[in-house]
Amino acid sequence: MASCPFPAKIAGLSLLTLPLAVVAETNQDPDLMDPIVVTATLGPKTVGESLSSVTVIEEEDIRRQQPKEFREVIASQPGVSVTGNGSYGKQTSVFLRGNASDASILLVDGIRIRSATVGGPAWQYLPPQLINRVEIVRGSRSSLYGADAVGGVVQAFTTPTQDGTRGWLNAGAGNLDSQQYGAGVSSVEGGSRINVAANYFRTDGAPVIEGGDDKGYDNTSGVASASHEFSNGVRAGFTFLGARGTTEYDGGEEEFVFQTAGVNLEVPITSTWRSVVQFSDARDELEDFSSFPGEFNTQTRSSRLENWFTVGTHELVLGAEHLVDRVDSTTNYDESSRSNTAVFGQALLNFGPLDAHFSLRNDDNEAYGKETTWGAGVGYELDRNHRVRASVGTSFKAPSFNDLYFPGFGNPDLEPEEATATKWVSKAVTCAGSGMLPYSIPM
């Protein structure tokens, strides 16, 4: 199903966007270039080089669509199915390649966010007005990202994508007392990037059931990020995204907080070795006001280290990650926290027209023990416009706090669900000067 079941009632919202600066344009047409992606291999590769099924949604596509919810951005993409329990702000489920909604990962600027109690992310609260780029990687990625990356990974980026200094304002109003106001400024000059923006959206909404009352929604959100590359090659930065508001449903309402924050540092140790470290904090908080009130707050803190080694045209990645989930709830869970420590490695090999990728990861979770996952892919470039590739990988979905510890029905002896996936495709690669359209034959 597509996103909102009441599109006609909300469609009256119109926006006025005011550009505050003119940005210099490049001479190359981006539609003719193979996009660079980072989600598929942890580092920058073109879509063809990544050996993965990847969809990139650029900033201009998002601005042209003017979405009010993030599900509108991804709903029409291949391999993605989206369902919702009502109009704006209601529970949203995203299924990648038919896998469960809690079997895919959502990242915001490299930071994972989800509810540890239900297991999946609150897709409905991520404000698309502040997103500049989206990458969708379909297929198993547990060998790089750990638990729950069975169907794939969706990553939203808030960092600016265009050079120069730009500003924007928007304001709009429509039926059902829908209103939206936003403003932002970004600057990309030399080795420095800065982005600050805020957005407010509210609506009286539409009835969830026939003959019922309107169920409203409001979302106040903001982003801030900055990074700088020094003359010695060291790059430092931070990123923040926060959204809070209220959503009404039949029988009550909920107040939510959706927030990510992180700092990162990239240091070139030698000409062939660089280290990247990231510390992050993600919060998914929900307070329910109904006949069964309750509070369910998740805080996820993680530390991640990646070491990148370059040998000719080959790259090797060795890393480690430590993650702690904490649950603060009015429900008395048998356990309120769990930690996960992982080590992982990846080899990105290039032999002219032949690319080969191998990845391996071991997770040690204090709740369900150790899980080892791996992935392998190979691709051969037949000519400038055609590539054949095949991939295979394992993945696992971890039991949530509700599965393990919810009073009355949680089972602490549950083990993760495991899966193995294979795929091969023959694909036309879109290159500069080529009008070829991509095609694929999944097996």
N, C-alpha and C positions, 0 to 999 in steps of 0.2 A: 504494500500500500504506500501511497505517497504521504506527504507530511500531514497537514491539518485537514480534518474533514469539513471545515467550514470556510473554505477559501473565499467564497463569494462575499461573505459578510465582512471580511477584514480587508478586502482588496481596495477599499476606498482610501487607504492611507497613502498620501503622496508626500514626497520629500523634496526639499529645496536644498541643493548642495552648492556651496560657494567656494571655489578654489581661491586660495590666498596668494599663491605663487605659481610661477610658470617654471617647469622643469625641462632641462635640456634633454632632447630625445637622441637615441642612438641611431645610427644609419642602418642597423640590421633589423630585420623583421623577426621578432621572437617566435612567430608562428612557424618559421622555417628552421628553427634550431631544435635540437634534441635537448629537452630541459635537464637541468642539473637537479638531482635529488640527494638527500642525505639520510632519509629514514631507512632505506632498504639495506644500506651497508655501513651505517654509522657515520660515514664521511661522504664528501661530494663525489658523485658519479653521474654520468648521463643516464637517462632512462634505459637506453640500450645496454650500457655497461653494467647496470645494476643486476641484470639477469633475473629481474622480478617483474611481476605484473603491477605496474605503478600508474596511478593517475595523478596529475598535477593540476590544481585549480589555482590560477594566477589571480593577482590582485584585481586586474581590470575585469576579469570574469565575475568576481564577487561584487564589485561595485556596480557592474551592469545589472546584476540580478537584484540588488538591494534587498537581501534576505532579512527577515526579522528574527528567524531562529536558525541555528546551525544546521538542523536537519534539512533545511531547504537547500543548503549548499551542496550536500553530498547525496541527496535522495535520488537523483537521476544518473548517478555514476554507475558504470558497469560493475557487477558483482556486489552491489550495495542495495539492501532492502531496508526500509525505514517504516516503522509503525508508531503511532502515538495514541494516547488515551483521551485526546480532546484537542482543544485549541491551544493557544500559546501557553508555554510554561508547564504543560502537563507531561506526565511520564513518557519518555521516548526510548524506543529500542532500536538499535542499529545492528543489522545482521550482515556480516561479510562472508560471502560464499556460502550462505545458508547456515553458518554457525550461530550459536546462541549469542545474545547481545552482550553477555558478560564474558564471552570468549574472544573478545577483541580489545585492543588497548587504545586508549586516547592519551596522546601526549600534547602538551602545550609548551612550545619552545624547549622541547627535550625533557620536560617534567611530566611524569605520569600522575594522573589524578583519577580517583575512583572512590566509591564507597566500599569500605572493607566489610560492611555488614551485608549488603546485598551482592557485592562482588563486581558490579559494573559501574561505569561512569554516568553522571547525570548530564547526558548530552544536551538536554533542553535548556540548561542554564548558561552554556558557553555563548557569549555574545558575538555573533558574526560581524557586527558593525566594526569590531576592533581587530578582526583577523585580516592579515594581508596575503596569506598563502596557505594552501592545504595540500598535503601529500597523503595519498591513500595507497598503502602497500597491501596487496591481497596475498594470502597464503601464510603458512607457518613462519613465525619469527621468534619462537621461544629460544632458539639457540643464540639470539642476540639480546632479547628483552625479557626473557624469563616467563613466568607464569602468565597464562591467559592469552598469549599471542597466538591463538589457534587459527582464527579466521583472518587475522592480519593486524595492521597498525594504522591508525589515523593520527596524523600530526598536524596541528594548527600552529602557525607562526604569526607572532605579532610584530616582529622586527620589520623595519622599513625595507622595501625592495628596490626603490628607485633612488638614483643619485640626486644630489641637490637638496635644497630646503623647500619643504612643502607644508602647506597648512590647509585645513578643511573645516567647514561648518555645515551642519545640516539641521533642518527643522521641518517637521511635518505633522499633519493632523488628518484624521479621517473619522469615519463613522464608528459607532460603539465607543466614542470618546477615546479613540486611539491617538497617542501623541508620541513623538520621538524628537529628541534634541541631542546633538553631539558636536564635539569639536576636538581637534587634534593638530599636532605639529610634529614633523619629523625632519631630521637632517642627516644626510650621509655626505661627509666631506673627508676625503683622504682616508685615514684609518679610523675615523670616529663615526659612530652611529648613535643617534638619540631619537627616542620616540616617546611622546606623551599624548594620551588621548582619553576622553571620557564620553560616555553615552548613557542616555536615559530613555527607556521605552516603557510605556504603560498602555493598557487597554482594558475596558470593561469586559471584553471577551464575549463568548457566546455560550449558550447552554450546553452542558455535557450530555444531558438527557432531554428527550423531546418534552416540551412543556415546562422545563425547569428554568431556573434563574440564570442570568449571565454569570460566568465564572471568570473573574478578572486575573490580571497578571501584571506585575511591574518588575523591572530589572534595572538597577543602577550599577554601572560597570566602569572600570577604568584600567588602563595599562600604562606602564612606564618601563623603559629599558634604555640601557646605555652600554656601549662597549668602545674600547680604544685599543688600537694596535700600536705599540711603541716601536721606536727605531730599531731595537734589538730583536724584534719579532715576537715579543711577549704580547699576548692579547688578554685583556681582562674585561669582564662585563657582568651585568646583573639584569634580571628581568622580573617583572611582576604583572600579574593579571588578577583582578578581583571583581566579583559580581555578587550582589546580594539583592534580595527582594522577597516578594510574596506571590504565591499562586493559590487560587481558590479552586476547590473541586466539590463535587456533590457530597455534602456531609461535613465539610470543614475547610481548612486552609493550612498552608505550610509556609514557613519562613525558611529561606535557604541562604547559605554562603558557599560560593564556589571560588576557590583562590589558589593560585600557584605563585611561588617566589623562588628565585634561585640565583646563585652567583657561580661564575665559572672562570677558570684561568687556563690558558694554553701557553705552554713554555717550550720553545725549541731547545732541546738538550744539545744536540749536534745537528749537522746538516741532514742526517738521515733518521733522526729520532726526535719525536716531539711527544710531550705528555699533556693530557687534558684532564682537568679535575673539575667536578661539579658538586655543589652542595645545594639541596633543594628541600622545600617544604610545601606540601599540598594539603588543602583542607576541603573536605566535603561535609557540610554541616546542614542538618535538617531538623526543624522543630515542628511537630504536628499538633494542630489545634482541632480536635474533633472529639467524638464520644470516647475515643481511645487515644488520648494525647500521649506524646512521647518525644524524646529527643535522641537523635542518632548522629553523632559527630565522629568523623574520621580524620585523623592527622597522620600523614605519611611523610617521614623524613628519610632522605636517602643521601648517600655519598657514593660517588662513582669516579673511578680512575681508568683512563684509557691511555695506553702507550702505543704510538704508531711508529713503525719502522719501515723505511723505504729501501728496497734493494733493486736498483734499476727500475724496471717497469712494474715490479711487484710490491705489494704492501702487506705487512703483518700487523695485526692488532692483538695486544694482550691487555686484559683489564680485570677489574674487580669492582663489585658493587655491594654495599650494605644498606639494607632497607628495614625500617621499623614502622609497623602499623600500630596505631593506638586508637581504641574506641572508647569514647566517653558517652554513655547512654543512660537514660532513665530505666532501661531494661537491664536487669542484672545478669549480664553474660558471665559464663563460667570463667572465661579468660578475657582480659581487656587489651592485651597487646601480643604481638609476635614479631620476631625478627627473621630476616632472610639474608644470608651471605652467599654471594655468587662469584665465581671466577669464569672468565670466558676468553675465547681466542677466535680470531678470524684471519684467513689467508685469502688475499685478493691477487690472483695470479693472471698475468697477461703474456701471451705468446703470439704477438701479432694479431691475426684474425681470431685467435682462440682465447677466450676468457674462462677461468675456472675459479669458483669461490667455495670455500669450505669454512664452516663455523662449528664451534663446540662450546657448550656451557654446562656448568654444574651448579645447581642451586641447593643450598642446605637450609631448610626452613625448620624452625623449632616446633612447628605445629604438625607437619606431615612428613618430615624427613628429607631425604636427598632425591633429586631428580636430575638426570643427565639428558640433554637434548642436543641434537646435531642437525646440520643442514649442508647440502651440497648443490651446486649449480654449475652448469657448463653451457657456454654459448659460442657459436661459430658464425662469424660474419662472412656470408657468401659473397656479397659485393657491397657497394656503397649503400644500397637501399634494403638489403635483406639479411636477416639473421635467424638462425635456428638455435633454440635453447631448450634445456631440460633441467628440472630441479626436483629434489626430494628432501624431505625434512621431517623431523619429529617435533611434537609440541605437547604441552599439558595445560590443563585448566585446574587451578587450585580451588579447594573448597573455601567458601567464604566463612566469616564469623557466624552468620546465621546457620550455615550448614553444620558447623562444628559445635557451636557453643550456645545457640539460642535456647533459653530455658524451656524444657518440655519436649522438644523434638530434635535438638542438635545432637549430632553423633561425633564425638571427638576422635573416633577411629576411622573416619572417612579418609580415603586416599585420593590423590589427584586423578582426573581423567586424562588418559593419554591418547595420542593420535599420531598417525603417519600420513603424509600427503605427498603425492607425486604429480608432476605436470610437465608437458612439453608443448612448445608452440613454435610455429613458423611465422615470423613477423616481418612486415615491411617497416624499416626504420626511417622516420622522417628526418631528412638532413637538409642543410641549406641548399636551396636550389632544386629540391625534389618535391614533386607534388604527389608522391605516393601516399596512399591511405593505409593505416595499419590494419592487419587482419590477424586472427589467431584461430588455431584449431586445438582446443583443450582435449586431453585424453584422460 
